[in-house]
Amino acid sequence: MEDKAGYLMDNEEENIRLDIKTDPEAVRTQAQWCGIRPGMRVLDAGCGAGITTAILTDMVQPGGTVVGVDYSKDRIKYAVENYGRDGKTQFHIRDLRRDLGDLGQFDIIWIRFVLEYNRVESPDIVKKLAELLKPGGYLCLLDLDYNCLNHYELPPQMDRLLHRLMERLDREYNFDTYAGRKLYSYVYDADLEDIRMDLFAHHLFYGSIEDKDVFNWTKKAEMAASRLGDLFDDYPGGSKAFSEEFNRFLYDPRRFTYTTMMLCKGRKPFSRLK
Ligand SMILES: C[S@@+](CC[C@H](N)C(=O)[O-])C[C@H]1O[C@@H](n2cnc3c(N)ncnc32)[C@H](O)[C@@H]1O
């Protein structure tokens, strides 16, 4: 694989994209499924702009705390300024591929939409995170499956291009279009027990669509065009025409688009005391 290290979606509007696209109700439902409750110490691994961390902090009150870590200085600066002033949420710059031992131990470790950006290192990241669990603590992985590819009815040329695009993001940018289906094996290989899986509709668009959802998808398309511009050489009208046509597709009330989010949790055995 070509080495193009760094976060695929990085750009100056990423904090805003994450803030706008995050659905607090969905995060709460997912966090409840994970077992997050008052009094816990939770790690939000790859916390992004901090909005999810703030929601988790709310859910562990009274008495709980949440630590958010992300390798982007920009994300953490934004998170501290917008969500880090309550004394119950801490943010640190950390790369999940490096040692995280100084963060201490956690009742729950939550990692949402992060493994998909670390295809090669995902199994190691999961094992490393499992080491930070208190005995009886749960590791919770949340990620998308068959990412960006479930649309009907796309013009065939656009459908072909989207498939080629995702293939290249996987191959050249360490992305993982199929992260969701791999979560169970990661948790299994980390020797966790009481493993549970579930799935949610992360996107489910039919009929009208909200502007915030179009904004999110438009940002994804812009990112793809800026990174893999050559893919659009054969597309009539190039990347500009693709973006406009995809935008029209999204606003078309006949269109059907969905993305499946997989959730997987596993418990650290009580017997594995250090
Ligand atoms: C799509 S955002 C998800 C943010 C948040 N977890 C959520 O659920 O909305 C992915 C985040 O993971 C971070 N990230 C990706 N790989 C990372 C790594 N190896 N170490 C630390 N952070 C990472 C990125 O910087 C980015 O902020």
PDBQT file of the ligand as one rigid body, heavy atoms in Angstrom, charges set to zero:
ROOT
HETATM    1  C1  LIG A 301     -15.052  10.326  11.586  1.00  0.00    +0.000 C 
HETATM    2  S1  LIG A 301     -14.219  10.964  12.966  1.00  0.00    +0.000 S 
HETATM    3  C2  LIG A 301     -15.171  10.219  14.285  1.00  0.00    +0.000 C 
HETATM    4  C3  LIG A 301     -15.289  11.088  15.501  1.00  0.00    +0.000 C 
HETATM    5  C4  LIG A 301     -16.146  10.507  16.623  1.00  0.00    +0.000 C 
HETATM    6  N1  LIG A 301     -15.580   9.281  17.143  1.00  0.00    +0.000 N 
HETATM    7  C5  LIG A 301     -17.569  10.262  16.188  1.00  0.00    +0.000 C 
HETATM    8  O1  LIG A 301     -18.110   9.200  16.488  1.00  0.00    +0.000 OA
HETATM    9  O2  LIG A 301     -18.156  11.162  15.570  1.00  0.00    +0.000 OA
HETATM   10  C6  LIG A 301     -12.709  10.024  13.056  1.00  0.00    +0.000 C 
HETATM   11  C7  LIG A 301     -11.734  10.610  14.043  1.00  0.00    +0.000 C 
HETATM   12  O3  LIG A 301     -10.741   9.620  14.322  1.00  0.00    +0.000 OA
HETATM   13  C8  LIG A 301      -9.485  10.241  14.426  1.00  0.00    +0.000 C 
HETATM   14  N2  LIG A 301      -8.457   9.215  14.188  1.00  0.00    +0.000 N 
HETATM   15  C9  LIG A 301      -8.316   8.426  13.091  1.00  0.00    +0.000 A 
HETATM   16  N3  LIG A 301      -7.271   7.587  13.257  1.00  0.00    +0.000 NA
HETATM   17  C10 LIG A 301      -6.738   7.853  14.481  1.00  0.00    +0.000 A 
HETATM   18  C11 LIG A 301      -5.648   7.324  15.209  1.00  0.00    +0.000 A 
HETATM   19  N4  LIG A 301      -4.877   6.361  14.706  1.00  0.00    +0.000 N 
HETATM   20  N5  LIG A 301      -5.387   7.822  16.442  1.00  0.00    +0.000 NA
HETATM   21  C12 LIG A 301      -6.148   8.811  16.948  1.00  0.00    +0.000 A 
HETATM   22  N6  LIG A 301      -7.208   9.369  16.312  1.00  0.00    +0.000 NA
HETATM   23  C13 LIG A 301      -7.504   8.879  15.079  1.00  0.00    +0.000 A 
HETATM   24  C14 LIG A 301      -9.542  11.360  13.388  1.00  0.00    +0.000 C 
HETATM   25  O4  LIG A 301      -8.601  12.381  13.650  1.00  0.00    +0.000 OA
HETATM   26  C15 LIG A 301     -10.979  11.833  13.525  1.00  0.00    +0.000 C 
HETATM   27  O5  LIG A 301     -11.109  12.901  14.426  1.00  0.00    +0.000 OA
ENDROOT
TORSDOF 0
